[in-house]
Amino acid sequence: MTKITLYAIFIILFGIQSIQAQDSLFVALNTEEKNTLWNDFTYDMGNVVGGVGFAYSRPLHWQGDDFLRFGGVAAGTVGLFLVDDEIRHNFLSHKDDVPQGLLEFGRYAGNPQNNYGITGAVYLTGLFTKNEKLRRTGVLMIASATAAGFIQQLSKSLVGRARPGAGFGNHHFKPFGGTAAYRSFPSGHAVLTFTTTYTIAKQFDNPWIKGGIIGVGLIPGLSRIYEEAHWASDVALSWAMSAFIVEAIDKYLDRKYEKKYNPDSSAKESNLEWNLTFTGDQIGVVLQF
């Protein structure tokens, strides 16, 4: 009986010890996983900050071709500025023919909370699934939206351009005007949505897919012209600024991450060209990528 009792006690003690060992192993693994997630998160957020700073510093390192691109964008923006009123009247003349769903999509997609909801979801998915490609894409989206968003908010207050709906014309400015009527330049909706869609489009080689995604990103900016919230020159320069920032930060992230969705994209130079085309009484903006 005594032997049986001692044997039972031994079994119980052994079982308790095994359970404690398993619990310790689980805690260790769980702690390791948490530490890995935290390390990845802090590393990524550091790259967000570094990417923003890198984008802001790029003009200090421009060379010949960069100044030519800048000159082309500046010339195109000035060209649009000179005909902003004509473009506005042309848009308003067929506004009733535009599906209401497209206008509503433009307003919804361009809201900061919706845009950051998308970028945050992409990044967190990559973080928790340990997918470095998706993490990198999320970091690029967050950093680009942050850099572009800060510039557009500062520019709105500094420039103080009157919105089309204010009724003052396209040449009316009130720097540091403060009111919503003087916050036309640039377009926040165009900046945020084009930054996001341009980032996503960079992950694909197929020009049809790339062009389709970029086309979706153009809708919010165009819808703001129909809504008389922004001039065409505001929107076009917003697109150009967004593309420049995405390209700059993507180059910075090439140094920080080994993987991308499109492995060959790091070896290819993405040349963004903006051209104005005039045909009679029409004006067009061509984005070549």
Sequence and secondary structure as in RCSB ss.txt:
>XXXX:A:sequence
MTKITLYAIFIILFGIQSIQAQDSLFVALNTEEKNTLWNDFTYDMGNVVGGVGFAYSRPLHWQGDDFLRFGGVAA
GTVGLFLVDDEIRHNFLSHKDDVPQGLLEFGRYAGNPQNNYGITGAVYLTGLFTKNEKLRRTGVLMIASATAAGF
IQQLSKSLVGRARPGAGFGNHHFKPFGGTAAYRSFPSGHAVLTFTTTYTIAKQFDNPWIKGGIIGVGLIPGLSRI
YEEAHWASDVALSWAMSAFIVEAIDKYLDRKYEKKYNPDSSAKESNLEWNLTFTGDQIGVVLQF
>XXXX:A:secstr
 HHHHHHHHHHHHHHHHHHHHHHHHHHHHHHHHHHHHHHHHHHHHHHHHHHHHHHHHGGGG  HHHHHHHHHHHH
HHHHHHHTHHHHHHHHHHTGGGS HHHHHHHHHHTSHHHHHHHHHHHHHHHHHTT HHHHHHHHHHHHHHHHHHH
HHHHHHHHH B  GGGTS TT B TT  SGGG  SS HHHHHHHHHHHHHHTT   HHHHHHHHHHHHHHHHHHH
HTTSS HHHHHHHHHHHHHHHHHHHHHHTTT S  SSTTGGGS    EEEEEEETTEEEEEEE 
